[in-house]
Amino acid sequence: MHEVEVKGILSPRNGMNIYRGCTHGCIYCDSRSKCYQINHDFEDIEVKVNAPELLEKALRSKRKKCMIGTGSMCDPYIHLESHLGNTRKCLEIINSYGFGASILTKSSRILRDLDLLKEINNKTKCVVQMTLTSYDEDLCKVIEPKVSTTKERFEVLKIMQDNGIPTVVWLCPVLPYINDTEDNINGILDYCIEAKVHGIICFSMGVTLREGDREYFYEKLDEHFPGMKERYIKQYGNSYEVTSPNNRKLMDLFKRRCSSHGIISDVGQCFQYLSEFEEKNPYEQLTLPGL
């Protein structure tokens, strides 16, 4: 790891990345793409040491409360967070200023901060987002080797549900010829239904590849799936969108099952839900039934 001081922490859409880089080792990680200009070894985490200070300054000056998001670029619960605690510090600031939070992660480390997530959600809204890609635990350990397994993430989703914290799942990426099967999609959807997730984000059954990301992905295909790289190159070339041949069938399955269980599957609706700030009446919970 290496430490830096940055000039700002919130994007125009109120998102933040507390760290730059990741140690989860997911073979398909889009954040490795050169366009994001992470000009250091991806596993050499850049720690924004003044992130909490900048966040507090930004929230203090905001005229309107809103949702603060984190995790879309780099996971806020990477291994370093266990002892650095910068994500927790930022959540404490979000909570103290009465803002909402939307957090995307693949790690069960988020359970450490369950107390804060509940406090934020009791006052406003806190949404926990989890990425699920592979129902098969052995396959999960290959394509996402240093992160909580799918079953562990499913357990996190259930714990959030038990504590009244809404959840959204990202069902992506789906890798052609690797996890683009009905069994895989049904298994993930079974987890989502049992955990009573509010919505599932799935753009299509496929993966995106670009310079920086593609090279790492192909290196890992050679390591774990001999011959698969050549199959990708032959079928997709240098395409950014790498869509499964089973896309239509699997998307129909996804939409049908979500609809039958009352889970939002429209991407636009999911993003709207994640961005909508809600301020709850502190006296609602004190009102007795029938009064």
N, C-alpha and C positions, 0 to 999 in steps of 0.2 A: 504494500500500500504506500501511497504518498499523499501528503496533505497539500491543499491549495486554498487560497482565499479567493472568493469570486465576488463579482460586483452586484449580482442579482440572483434571486432564487426562484421567483415565480414567473411562469410564462404568461403571455397575454390571456390564456385561457385558465389561469390559476392552477397550473400543474407544476410540479417540482421534481427534480432528481437530486436526492441527497448524496448519492454516490454516482460515479461514472465507471462503468466496467462491471464485471460480474464473475463469480466463482462457481456458479451452478453447472456450467459445462454443457448446457443444452446444445445439441449438435446443429440445430436449425436457427440459432439466435440471430434475428434481424439486426440487433443492436451492434453487431460486429461490422455492419456495412460501412464502407468508407465514407459515405455521405454524411455520417454523424460526426466525423472528424474526432474520433477518440484516438488521439495520436500518441498512445502509449500501449504497452502490452495489455490486452483486455483483462487479464487476471490480476494485473497490478492496479488495484482499485484506487481511483482518485477520490479522496475524501474531502468534501467541501466543509472545512472546519468551522466556517462562519455561517453555515446554513441556518441554524436556529436563530442566531442574531438577526440575520437578514429577514427571515420569515416573520419574526416578531415586529420588526420595523415595518414590513409590508402590511401586515394585518392591522397594525395600529392606525395606519393611514387610510385604510379602506373605508369608504362611506357606507357601503352595503355589504352585508354578510353574504357569503357564497360557499360553495363546495371547494375544498382544496384537494387536489388529486396528486397521487404519487404512485410510481411503479410502471408507468407506460413505457419507459425507456430502460431503466435499470431497477432491478428488484430492491425494494427498501429493506428487505430482510435477508440479505446475503450473510455469509458466515461472520464477517467483521461486526455486524450489528449486535451480535451477542455480547461483545464487551465494549464497543464504542457507544451504543445506545443513542445515536443521533436521530434515528427515526422516532424513538420514544420521546426525545426532547421536543421534536417538532410536533408530535401529537399532543403533548402537554400544552404547547403554545396554542395550537388550534383549539383545544378544549377551553383554555382560559379566556380566549377572546370570543368564544361562542360561535365559531365557524363549523361547517360540516366537513366530513372527510370521506374520500373515496380512495381505497387502497387496493392495488393489484399486486399479488405475490404468488409464488409457488411454494412458499415455505410455512411449515407449522410453527416457526419461530414467532409468528404473529400472535400466537396464544399468550405469549408473555405479556402482551399489552391489552389483554381482554378487558381489564378494569377500565382503561382509558377509552377503549372503543365503546363500551357500554355507557360511560359518562357522556361522551359526545353524542351517541345515538339517543340518549334520554332527553337531551336538550335540543338537538337539531336532527341531523341524519348522518349515519356512518354506514357506508356500504363496503363490504369486503368482497373483492373480486379474486377468483382463483382460476388459473389456467389448467385445463384438463385436456390431455391429448391421447393417452393410451390406457385403456382399461386393463390390459395385460401388465402385471407388475414387472415381469422380467424384461419386457420390451421397454417399459418406462425407465428402468435402470440403465438401459443402453442409450436411449435418446435424450434422457434428462438425468445424467449419472450422479450429480452431487446435490440433489434437491429432494425434498420430501416426495415420497412416492404418491401415486394417484390415490391409493387407499388412505394414506395419511392426510392428504388434502381433503378428501371426502369427509374424514372425521372432523376436520376443522370446520367445514361447511355445516355439519350437523351441530357442532358446538355453538356456532354463530346463530343458527336457527333457534336453538334452545335458549339463547340469551336475547332473543328478539332483534338481532342484528341482521338486516337484509343482505342477501348475497347475489352476486352475478357471476356466471361462469363464462370464460372464454374457451370455446371449443375450437382450438386451433393451435398449431397447424395440424393438418391431416396430411401425412406424407404419402404420395402415390406409391402403390405397391408395397407399402410397409404397414400402415395402420388405417388404410382406407377401406375398411370392411364393415359390413352390417353388424357383426358381433362387437366390434370395437365401439361403434357409435351407439348401439343399443346399451352396451355396458356403461358407458359414460352417462347416457341419458337416464339409466336406472339410478345411478348415484344422484344425479341432479333432482330427479323426482322425489327420491327418498329424503334428500336434504332440503326439499321445498325451496329451491332457489327461485329468486324473483324473475330472473331473465337469463338467457344464454346468447352470447354474441358469437355468431358464426357467419363469416362473409361468404365463404364457399369451402368446399372440401378440397384443400390444396395447401400450398406453401408459397411464400414469395422468396425469391433469391436475387441478390444483386452483388456487385463487386465487394469483396471482403467477407461477406456472409457465404456466398456460393463456394468459395475456395475451401473454407473451413468445413462446410457441410460435405463437400465431395471427399475431402480427406477422411472424414469420419465414416462416410459410406464405404470407402475402400477398406477401412479398418473393421467394420462390423457387418457389412452387407456386400461381400465380394461380387463384382459384376453389376451392381446397381447403378454406380456412377455412369457407366457406359450406356445403360438403359435410359437414364435421365438425359444425357447429352444427345443421344439419338432422337428422343421424342420431343425434347423441349428446347434444345440449343441453349441460348443465353436469355431465354424469356424471363421476365420478372415474375409473371404469374404462372405458377406450375400447378395446373389444375388436374385433379384425379379423373381418370376415365369414368369413375363411378360417381362423379359429382351430382348429376341430376337425380339418380336413384337415392343417394345418401341424403341429399338436401330435402327431398320429398319425405323421407323417413323422419328426418330431424324436425321439419315443420309440422308434420302430422302428429308426432308424439308430444311436441311442445303444446300444440293447440289443445289436444285432448286432456292435458294436465294443467292448463291455465298458466303456462310459463311463457313470458314474452320472448319472442324469437326474432322480432323485427329489430334490425341493428339500430335504426334511427330512434326507435322508442327506448331501447336500452340506453343509448347515449344521452337521451333527454332525461331519463330517470337519474342517471349518474350525475348530471349537471344541475338538477333542480334542487335548490336549497329549501329546506323546510325548518321552520321554527316552531317548536312544540309548546303548548300551553303548560307551564309548570304545575298548574292546579288541576289538570285533567285527571291525573292519577289519584287525586284526593277526593274526586267526586264519587259519591256512593251510588250504586245502581238504583234506578227508579227515582232518583231525586233531581 
